[in-house]
Amino acid sequence: MSRLYFLATLIAASSIFSASAQTSKALISGIVTDASGAAVVNAKITITDVSRNQDFRSETNSSG
């Protein structure tokens, strides 16, 4: 019985540590183009994380 208890405790402890090590990261990439397909320089971009109601702003470079 003590071996089963030890194993259950070990599994529970490892799941707590793995859950606390999770992070939220994302990468969004692309090119902003106009109707003719040309890159749009200095286009302002806003991405919203709706779950946190947080905006992330960026601007395109010379490649769009």
Secondary structure, DSSP 8 states (H G I E B T S, - for coil): -HHHHHHHHHHHHHHHHHHHT-----------B-TTS-B-TT-EEEEEETTTTEEEEEE--TT-
